[in-house]
Amino acid sequence: MEQSATLDIETLKITQEQFILASQSLHLQRPGCDAVYPVGLYGWRKRGLYFFLLLLLVTMIVNLALTVWIIKVMNFSVDGMGNLQLNPDGIRLEGISEFVLPLYVSEIQSRRDSMLVFQSDKNVTLNVRNEQGQLTGQLTVGPEAVEAQCQKLEVWSKDGDKLLFTADEEEIIMTTEKFTVTGSEGAVFGHSVETPLIQARAFEDLKLESPTRTLTMEAPRGVEVSAVTGPLKVSGRKDLQLESTEGEILLDANTIQLGGLPLGVYTTSSHQVSQEQEVYEVCVCPSGKIYLSPAESSSTCQAMSNICLWS
């Protein structure tokens, strides 16, 4: 037992000596400790970072304050902005609105209890264009006149059932029952006028006049001139011509007076016309001129009368 213990101790010493020798033969060096460096921002970098964060915070606060102020001033809401409201069917404006640039809309409508007003310092112009952008209609309301430029202008009644006025390049049609001119000088027409009836208002005179030219009334089936309650006066500076190409001229009245007719002389009569002559005969020359001739037992009208020869 003692020998075995002695052998174990010797074996252990040999093992330790071999380990030491092996370690010395390898010449191994234990690593030394590295240098310790501080981690973080120090000095002017730290102060610059804090200044930048402070400036960013102030900018955010100013932006937030400006945003709240704009929302308050412009009166933003979920329905719109101030007087401007966004509806599912369009945009609604309350009060007076001013548009600096062109406005493109499909319909402009006022409220039921108010009127729609367009106001401008110069004029108000409404333009209509086709798909190619060409101008097809224009309405201009200016300080001196209202001008409409279109192919056809129509004016309807308030209920939209009756057409009152139509104007195009060919003609102007008025479908009203009465057309009244209240000016003191009446109505002036530069060319012909076609109408079935010309009538004065009650208790007023009707006057058809052409101061410098001729006045012509024509109708394919006749012209009727009548005065129901007053006299009818037809006058002219030169000739007054009543002509019927296929029919007759009828003067139907209880009394027909032709004043200022010239007096013809019955040349075959042996006696002169006395001053007491009261009955005369109305004669008509081949040219149509009317004159008076002394009435006798037979007609005293002569085709070769001095009145007819000089007419």
C-alpha positions as CSV (number, residue, x, y, z in Angstrom):
1,M,0.0,0.0,0.0
2,E,2.7,2.4,0.8
3,Q,4.5,1.6,-2.4
4,S,1.4,2.2,-4.5
5,A,0.9,5.6,-2.9
6,T,4.4,6.5,-3.5
7,L,4.1,5.6,-7.2
8,D,1.0,7.8,-7.6
9,I,2.7,10.8,-6.1
10,E,5.7,10.4,-8.3
11,T,3.4,10.0,-11.3
12,L,1.6,13.2,-10.5
13,K,4.9,15.1,-10.2
14,I,6.0,13.8,-13.5
15,T,2.7,14.9,-15.1
16,Q,3.0,18.4,-13.6
17,E,6.6,18.7,-14.8
18,Q,5.6,17.6,-18.3
19,F,2.8,20.2,-18.3
20,I,5.2,22.9,-17.2
21,L,7.8,21.9,-19.8
22,A,5.2,21.8,-22.5
23,S,3.9,25.2,-21.6
24,Q,7.3,26.7,-21.6
25,S,8.2,25.1,-24.9
26,L,5.1,26.7,-26.6
27,H,6.1,30.2,-25.4
28,L,2.5,31.2,-25.0
29,Q,1.7,34.7,-23.9
30,R,-1.5,35.8,-22.2
31,P,-3.4,38.6,-23.9
32,G,-3.2,41.9,-22.3
33,C,-6.3,44.1,-21.6
34,D,-7.3,46.6,-24.4
35,A,-7.6,50.4,-23.9
36,V,-11.1,51.6,-22.7
37,Y,-12.7,54.4,-24.8
38,P,-15.7,56.6,-23.7
39,V,-19.0,56.1,-25.7
40,G,-21.4,59.2,-26.3
41,L,-21.5,62.9,-27.5
42,Y,-19.5,65.4,-25.6
43,G,-18.6,69.0,-26.2
44,W,-19.9,71.1,-29.1
45,R,-21.5,68.1,-30.8
46,K,-23.8,67.6,-27.8
47,R,-24.7,71.3,-27.6
48,G,-25.4,71.3,-31.4
49,L,-27.7,68.3,-31.1
50,Y,-29.6,69.8,-28.2
51,F,-30.0,73.1,-30.2
52,F,-31.2,71.3,-33.3
53,L,-33.8,69.4,-31.2
54,L,-35.0,72.6,-29.6
55,L,-35.3,74.3,-33.0
56,L,-37.3,71.4,-34.4
57,L,-39.6,71.5,-31.4
58,V,-40.2,75.2,-31.8
59,T,-40.9,74.8,-35.5
60,M,-43.4,72.1,-34.8
61,I,-45.2,74.2,-32.2
62,V,-45.3,77.2,-34.6
63,N,-46.7,75.0,-37.5
64,L,-49.3,73.6,-35.2
65,A,-50.4,77.0,-34.0
66,L,-50.6,78.3,-37.7
67,T,-52.6,75.3,-38.7
68,V,-55.1,75.8,-35.9
69,W,-55.3,79.6,-36.7
70,I,-56.0,78.9,-40.4
71,I,-58.6,76.3,-39.5
72,K,-60.2,78.9,-37.2
73,V,-60.1,81.8,-39.7
74,M,-61.2,79.8,-42.7
75,N,-63.9,78.0,-40.7
76,F,-63.0,74.6,-41.9
77,S,-65.4,71.8,-41.0
78,V,-66.4,68.4,-42.2
79,D,-69.0,70.0,-44.6
80,G,-66.7,72.5,-46.2
81,M,-64.8,75.7,-45.7
82,G,-66.6,78.8,-44.4
83,N,-69.3,79.9,-46.8
84,L,-68.3,77.0,-49.1
85,Q,-70.1,73.8,-48.4
86,L,-69.5,70.5,-50.2
87,N,-72.7,68.5,-50.9
88,P,-73.2,65.2,-52.6
89,D,-74.8,67.0,-55.6
90,G,-72.3,69.9,-55.9
91,I,-70.9,73.0,-54.1
92,R,-73.0,75.6,-52.2
93,L,-71.8,79.1,-51.6
94,E,-73.3,81.5,-49.1
95,G,-73.0,85.3,-49.4
96,I,-70.9,87.1,-52.0
97,S,-68.2,85.2,-53.9
98,E,-65.5,86.6,-56.1
99,F,-63.8,84.5,-58.8
100,V,-60.5,85.9,-60.2
101,L,-59.8,83.1,-62.7
102,P,-62.3,81.4,-65.1
103,L,-65.0,79.3,-63.5
104,Y,-66.1,76.0,-65.3
105,V,-69.4,74.6,-64.1
106,S,-72.3,72.7,-65.6
107,E,-75.1,74.5,-63.6
108,I,-75.4,77.6,-61.4
109,Q,-78.5,77.8,-59.3
110,S,-79.6,80.2,-56.5
111,R,-81.6,79.4,-53.4
112,R,-85.3,79.2,-53.6
113,D,-85.8,82.3,-51.4
114,S,-83.2,84.6,-53.1
115,M,-82.1,85.7,-56.6
116,L,-78.9,85.0,-58.5
117,V,-76.8,88.1,-59.2
118,F,-73.8,88.3,-61.5
119,Q,-71.8,91.5,-61.0
120,S,-68.7,92.8,-62.7
121,D,-66.9,96.2,-63.0
122,K,-66.9,95.9,-66.9
123,N,-69.3,93.3,-68.3
124,V,-70.6,89.8,-67.7
125,T,-70.0,87.4,-70.6
126,L,-71.4,83.8,-70.9
127,N,-69.8,81.6,-73.5
128,V,-70.9,78.3,-74.9
129,R,-68.5,76.0,-76.7
130,N,-68.8,72.7,-78.5
131,E,-66.7,69.6,-78.1
132,Q,-63.9,71.0,-80.3
133,G,-63.7,74.2,-78.2
134,Q,-65.3,76.5,-80.8
135,L,-67.6,79.3,-79.7
136,T,-71.2,78.5,-80.5
137,G,-73.1,81.0,-78.3
138,Q,-72.3,84.2,-76.4
139,L,-74.3,86.5,-74.1
140,T,-72.6,89.8,-73.1
141,V,-74.2,92.2,-70.6
142,G,-72.3,95.4,-70.8
143,P,-72.7,99.0,-69.5
144,E,-74.1,100.1,-72.9
145,A,-75.9,97.1,-74.4
146,V,-76.9,93.5,-74.0
147,E,-75.6,91.4,-76.9
148,A,-76.4,87.9,-77.8
149,Q,-74.5,86.0,-80.4
150,C,-76.0,82.6,-81.4
151,Q,-77.7,80.8,-84.2
152,K,-81.2,81.2,-82.8
153,L,-82.6,83.2,-79.9
154,E,-85.8,82.0,-78.2
155,V,-87.9,83.6,-75.4
156,W,-90.4,81.3,-73.6
157,S,-93.1,82.1,-71.1
158,K,-92.5,81.7,-67.4
159,D,-93.9,78.2,-67.3
160,G,-92.0,77.2,-70.4
161,D,-95.0,76.0,-72.3
162,K,-95.3,78.8,-74.9
163,L,-92.7,80.3,-77.2
164,L,-93.0,84.1,-77.2
165,F,-90.2,85.3,-79.4
166,T,-87.8,83.8,-81.9
167,A,-85.0,85.4,-83.9
168,D,-82.5,83.9,-86.3
169,E,-80.8,85.0,-89.5
170,E,-83.9,84.5,-91.7
171,E,-86.7,86.0,-89.7
172,I,-88.1,87.2,-86.3
173,I,-91.3,85.6,-85.0
174,M,-93.5,86.9,-82.2
175,T,-96.2,84.6,-81.0
176,T,-97.8,86.9,-78.4
177,E,-101.4,87.9,-78.8
178,K,-100.6,91.6,-78.8
179,F,-97.5,93.7,-79.6
180,T,-97.6,97.2,-78.1
181,V,-95.4,100.2,-78.9
182,T,-95.7,102.9,-76.3
183,G,-93.1,105.4,-77.7
184,S,-94.2,108.9,-78.6
185,E,-92.7,108.5,-82.1
186,G,-94.3,105.1,-82.7
187,A,-92.4,102.3,-84.5
188,V,-90.1,102.8,-87.4
189,F,-89.6,100.0,-89.9
190,G,-86.9,100.3,-92.5
191,H,-88.3,97.6,-94.8
192,S,-91.6,95.8,-95.2
193,V,-93.8,94.6,-92.4
194,E,-96.0,91.5,-92.7
195,T,-98.9,91.3,-90.2
196,P,-102.6,90.3,-90.4
197,L,-103.8,93.2,-88.2
198,I,-102.7,96.7,-87.3
199,Q,-104.9,98.2,-84.5
200,A,-104.6,101.2,-82.2
201,R,-105.4,101.0,-78.5
202,A,-108.7,102.1,-77.2
203,F,-109.4,105.8,-77.4
204,E,-106.2,106.4,-79.4
205,D,-105.7,107.2,-83.1
206,L,-103.9,104.9,-85.5
207,K,-101.5,106.7,-87.9
208,L,-99.5,105.1,-90.7
209,E,-97.0,107.5,-92.1
210,S,-94.1,107.6,-94.5
211,P,-92.6,111.2,-94.3
212,T,-90.1,110.9,-97.2
213,R,-91.1,107.8,-99.2
214,T,-94.3,106.0,-100.2
215,L,-96.6,104.0,-98.1
216,T,-97.8,100.8,-99.7
217,M,-100.3,98.3,-98.4
218,E,-100.7,95.0,-100.3
219,A,-102.6,91.8,-99.7
220,P,-103.3,88.9,-102.0
221,R,-107.0,88.8,-101.0
222,G,-107.7,92.4,-100.2
223,V,-106.9,95.3,-97.8
224,E,-109.5,96.5,-95.4
225,V,-109.2,99.9,-93.8
226,S,-111.9,100.8,-91.3
227,A,-112.6,103.2,-88.5
228,V,-115.5,102.0,-86.3
229,T,-116.2,105.1,-84.3
230,G,-114.3,108.0,-85.9
231,P,-113.3,109.4,-89.3
232,L,-110.8,107.8,-91.7
233,K,-108.3,110.2,-93.3
234,V,-106.0,109.3,-96.1
235,S,-103.8,112.1,-97.4
236,G,-100.6,112.4,-99.5
237,R,-98.4,115.2,-100.6
238,K,-98.5,114.0,-104.2
239,D,-100.6,111.3,-105.7
240,L,-103.0,109.0,-103.9
241,Q,-103.5,105.8,-105.8
242,L,-106.1,103.1,-105.2
243,E,-105.6,100.2,-107.5
244,S,-107.3,96.8,-107.9
245,T,-105.8,94.6,-110.6
246,E,-108.6,92.0,-110.8
247,G,-111.5,93.3,-108.8
248,E,-113.2,96.6,-108.0
249,I,-112.8,99.4,-105.5
250,L,-115.8,99.8,-103.3
251,L,-116.6,103.0,-101.3
252,D,-119.5,102.0,-99.2
253,A,-120.8,105.0,-97.1
254,N,-123.9,107.1,-96.7
255,T,-122.1,110.2,-97.9
256,I,-119.0,110.3,-100.1
257,Q,-117.4,113.7,-100.5
258,L,-114.8,114.5,-103.1
259,G,-113.6,118.1,-102.4
260,G,-111.5,120.2,-104.7
261,L,-112.4,118.5,-108.0
262,P,-111.8,120.6,-111.1
263,L,-114.7,121.9,-113.1
264,G,-114.9,120.9,-116.7
265,V,-116.6,122.8,-119.5
266,Y,-119.3,121.3,-121.7
267,T,-118.1,122.6,-125.1
268,T,-121.2,121.6,-127.2
269,S,-123.6,123.4,-124.9
270,S,-124.9,126.6,-126.4
271,H,-125.3,128.3,-123.1
272,Q,-122.7,129.1,-120.5
273,V,-122.7,127.7,-117.0
274,S,-124.7,129.9,-114.8
275,Q,-123.6,131.0,-111.4
276,E,-126.7,129.3,-109.9
277,Q,-125.6,125.8,-111.2
278,E,-126.1,123.4,-108.2
279,V,-126.1,120.0,-109.8
280,Y,-122.9,118.6,-111.3
281,E,-122.0,115.3,-112.8
282,V,-118.8,113.4,-111.8
283,C,-116.8,112.4,-114.8
284,V,-113.8,110.1,-115.1
285,C,-111.2,110.6,-117.8
286,P,-109.5,107.6,-119.5
287,S,-106.5,108.4,-117.5
288,G,-108.5,108.0,-114.3
289,K,-108.7,111.6,-113.3
290,I,-112.1,112.8,-111.9
291,Y,-113.6,116.1,-112.6
292,L,-117.0,117.8,-112.4
293,S,-119.2,118.7,-115.4
294,P,-122.5,120.6,-115.3
295,A,-125.4,118.2,-115.2
296,E,-128.0,118.4,-117.9
297,S,-130.7,116.1,-119.3
298,S,-128.0,113.9,-120.8
299,S,-124.4,113.2,-119.8
300,T,-122.0,116.0,-120.3
301,C,-118.8,114.0,-119.7
302,Q,-116.5,114.1,-122.7
303,A,-113.4,112.1,-123.3
304,M,-111.9,115.1,-125.1
305,S,-112.6,117.5,-122.3
306,N,-110.0,120.1,-121.5
307,I,-109.5,118.5,-118.1
308,C,-108.7,115.1,-119.7
309,L,-106.4,116.6,-122.3
310,W,-104.2,118.4,-119.7
311,S,-104.2,115.6,-117.2
